[in-house]
């Protein structure tokens, strides 16, 4: 009897699937296509890590910087994150002091751009990005206008452009496309 109940529930679920979901295998629609919102990817340009020091016995003064464009709101910001680094250590600590908390790139409330360096492994970089803004113009979130926080965790490779005892420079040769991975909202 339990088997028949489970079977009838399963069949009813299959029957309730929209046709577009059943065509996923045919390449017609993806879950992203069927999402409630269709957010455009962010773009990071002028991405570089520039480190300098005056003596080989000192830590490098590093600055991670880029321009961040959000085509969903037609806005952009410049981010930079300075820290000290020995040029070797990948884990955060006394020889690699990158901030593990989010720092503010730019802020003009209710618009806030935040950056966190999650990981550095040779030429591989992982960031945490948050763009907070008021969604009045697009009105895609429930009324009244909401404060929305968009999240992303991009992973990308930067090329080593130069390294000697006094400087290290990494750069992304191409713009970095960042998929928005999450969204929260609260009343304005």
C-alpha positions as CSV (number, residue, x, y, z in Angstrom):
1,X,0.0,0.0,0.0
2,X,2.8,2.4,0.9
3,X,4.4,1.7,-2.5
4,X,1.2,2.7,-4.3
5,X,1.0,6.0,-2.3
6,X,4.6,6.8,-3.1
7,X,4.2,5.9,-6.7
8,X,1.1,8.1,-7.1
9,X,2.9,11.0,-5.5
10,X,5.9,10.6,-7.8
11,X,3.7,10.4,-10.9
12,X,1.8,13.6,-9.8
13,X,5.1,15.4,-9.4
14,X,6.3,14.4,-12.8
15,X,2.9,15.4,-14.3
16,X,3.3,18.9,-12.7
17,X,6.6,19.7,-14.2
18,X,6.4,22.4,-16.8
19,X,7.2,21.4,-20.3
20,X,10.3,23.6,-20.4
21,X,11.8,21.6,-17.5
22,X,11.2,18.4,-19.3
23,X,13.1,19.9,-22.3
24,X,16.3,20.6,-20.3
25,X,18.1,17.7,-21.8
26,X,17.3,19.0,-25.3
27,X,19.2,22.2,-24.5
28,X,16.1,24.4,-24.8
29,X,16.0,25.9,-21.3
30,X,18.3,25.8,-18.3
31,X,17.4,26.4,-14.7
32,X,19.1,29.8,-15.0
33,X,16.8,30.6,-18.0
34,X,13.8,29.7,-15.8
35,X,14.9,31.7,-12.8
36,X,12.6,34.5,-11.5
37,X,15.2,37.2,-12.3
38,X,17.6,37.4,-15.1
39,X,20.6,39.2,-13.7
40,X,23.5,40.2,-16.1
41,X,27.0,39.2,-15.0
42,X,29.2,41.8,-13.4
43,X,32.4,42.7,-15.1
44,X,35.8,43.3,-13.5
45,X,38.4,45.2,-15.6
46,X,41.8,46.6,-14.9
47,X,42.4,43.7,-12.5
48,X,45.9,43.7,-11.0
49,X,47.9,42.9,-8.0
50,X,50.8,45.3,-7.6
51,X,53.4,44.7,-4.9
52,X,56.5,46.8,-4.1
53,X,59.2,47.1,-1.4
54,X,62.3,49.1,-0.8
55,X,64.4,46.2,0.6
56,X,64.4,42.4,0.1
57,X,64.3,42.0,3.9
58,X,60.9,43.7,4.1
59,X,57.4,42.5,3.3
60,X,55.9,43.8,0.0
61,X,53.3,46.6,0.1
62,X,50.6,45.1,-2.1
63,X,47.5,46.5,-3.5
64,X,44.8,44.5,-5.3
65,X,42.7,46.7,-7.5
66,X,40.1,46.6,-10.2
67,X,37.1,48.4,-11.7
68,X,33.7,46.7,-11.0
69,X,30.8,47.3,-13.4
70,X,27.2,46.2,-12.6
71,X,25.1,46.4,-15.8
72,X,21.9,45.6,-13.9
73,X,22.0,49.1,-12.3
74,X,24.3,50.8,-14.8
75,X,26.7,51.6,-12.0
76,X,30.4,51.0,-11.3
77,X,33.0,51.3,-8.6
78,X,36.8,51.1,-8.1
79,X,38.1,48.7,-5.5
80,X,41.5,48.5,-3.9
81,X,42.7,46.4,-1.0
82,X,46.2,47.0,0.4
83,X,48.1,44.6,2.6
84,X,51.6,43.3,3.4
85,X,52.9,40.1,1.8
86,X,56.2,38.1,1.7
87,X,55.4,37.1,-1.9
88,X,55.3,33.4,-1.0
89,X,52.9,32.6,1.8
90,X,49.4,31.7,0.6
91,X,47.6,31.5,3.9
92,X,46.6,34.7,5.7
93,X,48.9,35.5,8.7
94,X,51.9,37.6,9.6
95,X,53.6,37.1,6.2
96,X,50.4,37.6,4.2
97,X,48.1,40.1,6.0
98,X,45.2,40.3,3.5
99,X,42.0,41.2,5.2
100,X,39.7,38.1,5.6
101,X,36.7,40.4,6.3
102,X,34.8,42.4,3.7
103,X,36.1,45.9,3.2
104,X,34.2,48.8,1.6
105,X,35.4,49.7,-1.9
106,X,32.9,52.6,-2.3
107,X,29.9,53.7,-0.4
108,X,27.1,56.3,-1.1
109,X,24.2,54.8,0.9
110,X,22.2,52.9,-0.1
111,X,24.8,51.8,-2.6
112,X,27.8,49.9,-1.1
113,X,30.5,47.9,-2.9
114,X,32.4,45.4,-0.8
115,X,35.4,43.1,-1.4
116,X,37.0,40.3,0.4
117,X,40.0,38.2,-0.7
118,X,39.1,34.6,0.1
119,X,42.1,32.8,-1.2
120,X,45.4,33.3,-3.1
121,X,47.1,30.3,-4.6
122,X,49.9,31.3,-7.0
123,X,48.1,32.8,-10.0
124,X,44.6,31.7,-8.8
125,X,42.5,34.3,-7.0
126,X,39.2,33.9,-5.2
127,X,37.2,36.9,-4.1
128,X,34.0,37.6,-2.2
129,X,32.0,40.5,-3.7
130,X,28.9,42.1,-2.4
131,X,27.0,45.0,-4.1
132,X,24.3,46.5,-2.0
133,X,21.8,48.9,-3.7
134,X,18.2,50.2,-3.7
135,X,16.2,48.5,-6.4
136,X,13.8,51.4,-7.2
137,X,14.2,51.7,-11.0
138,X,14.0,48.0,-11.9
139,X,11.2,47.2,-9.4
140,X,12.0,43.5,-9.7
141,X,11.8,43.0,-5.9
142,X,8.6,43.3,-3.9
143,X,7.3,46.8,-3.3
144,X,8.2,49.0,-1.5
145,X,11.7,49.4,-3.0
146,X,14.1,47.1,-1.3
147,X,17.7,47.2,-0.3
148,X,19.2,44.3,-2.2
149,X,22.5,42.6,-1.6
150,X,24.0,40.7,-4.5
151,X,26.7,38.1,-3.8
152,X,29.4,36.5,-5.9
153,X,32.5,34.4,-5.3
154,X,34.6,34.6,-8.5
155,X,37.6,32.4,-9.1
156,X,40.0,33.4,-11.8
157,X,43.6,33.3,-13.0
158,X,45.9,36.3,-13.2
159,X,49.2,36.2,-15.1
160,X,52.5,37.0,-13.5
161,X,53.6,40.0,-15.4
162,X,56.9,40.6,-13.5
163,X,58.7,39.6,-10.4
164,X,62.0,40.6,-8.9
165,X,63.4,41.3,-5.4
166,X,61.5,44.7,-5.3
167,X,58.2,44.1,-7.1
168,X,55.6,41.5,-8.1
169,X,52.9,42.3,-10.6
170,X,49.9,40.1,-11.5
171,X,47.2,41.1,-14.0
172,X,44.1,39.7,-15.7
173,X,44.6,40.2,-19.4
174,X,40.9,39.9,-20.2
175,X,37.9,41.3,-18.3
176,X,36.6,38.9,-15.7
177,X,32.9,38.0,-16.0
178,X,31.3,37.4,-12.6
179,X,28.1,35.4,-12.2
180,X,25.8,36.7,-9.4
181,X,25.3,33.7,-7.1
182,X,22.9,35.0,-4.5
183,X,20.6,37.8,-3.4
184,X,19.1,39.0,-0.2
185,X,16.8,41.9,0.3
186,X,15.3,43.9,3.1
187,X,12.9,46.9,3.3
188,X,14.5,50.3,2.6
